[in-house]
Amino acid sequence: QWELVESGGGLVQPGGSLRLSCSVRGFDLDVYDIKWFRATPGKGREEREGISCIGNSGKTIIYADSVKGRFAISEDNAESTVNLQLSSLEPEDTAVYYCAASYRSSCGLRVDDYDYWGRGTQVTVSS
C-alpha cells in the first residue's frame, strides 16, 4: 500500500526558511521520481506548479526557475523521505505544497506524469 504524506509547512516571515518533508511509503526511490508541486487556493490539479523533482536514485534534480537558488531538494533513503528546504521565502511562495510520485518518468514536466499524490501542507509567507 502506498502513501505520501507532506509535513513541515507553517507561517514564516519573508526571508525566512522552512523544511518540508514528504514521507514516502510503498515506493522504491531508485525507480520512482518524487516531485514537489504547489498551488494557491482555488486552482485545480492541472494548475499546480512543479517546482522541484528528484529521480534516478538522486542523480536527477530539477528546479523551476522561480525557486532555483532558494530551494533545495534531497532524499533520505534510510528515513524514506524526500525533503525540500525552502529559503529566502517570499510572499509569492505562499501555497499548498504537494509531493507526488511517478514511475521512471525522468522527472516528467506534466502533472499527468504523476499518478500518486499527497494531500499537501500549507506554507504561508507573511509579516
ZIFEN-V577630 format. One record per backbone hydrogen bond with DSSP energy under -1.0 kcal/mol. NH is the residue of the N-H (numbers start at 1). CO is the residue of the C=O. If there is no record, write none. Layout:
nh->NH co->CO
nh->NH co->CO
This chain:
nh->3 co->25
nh->5 co->23
nh->7 co->21
nh->12 co->124
nh->15 co->89
nh->16 co->13
nh->18 co->86
nh->20 co->84
nh->21 co->7
nh->22 co->82
nh->23 co->5
nh->24 co->80
nh->25 co->3
nh->31 co->28
nh->32 co->28
nh->33 co->102
nh->34 co->54
nh->35 co->100
nh->36 co->52
nh->37 co->98
nh->38 co->49
nh->39 co->96
nh->43 co->40
nh->47 co->44
nh->48 co->45
nh->49 co->38
nh->51 co->36
nh->52 co->36
nh->53 co->62
nh->54 co->34
nh->55 co->60
nh->59 co->56
nh->60 co->55
nh->62 co->53
nh->64 co->51
nh->67 co->64
nh->68 co->64
nh->70 co->67
nh->71 co->67
nh->72 co->85
nh->74 co->83
nh->76 co->81
nh->80 co->76
nh->81 co->76
nh->82 co->22
nh->83 co->74
nh->84 co->20
nh->85 co->72
nh->86 co->18
nh->87 co->70
nh->89 co->16
nh->93 co->90
nh->94 co->91
nh->95 co->123
nh->96 co->39
nh->97 co->121
nh->98 co->37
nh->100 co->35
nh->101 co->116
nh->102 co->33
nh->104 co->31
nh->113 co->110
nh->114 co->111
nh->115 co->101
nh->116 co->101
nh->118 co->99
nh->121 co->97
nh->123 co->95
nh->124 co->10
nh->126 co->12
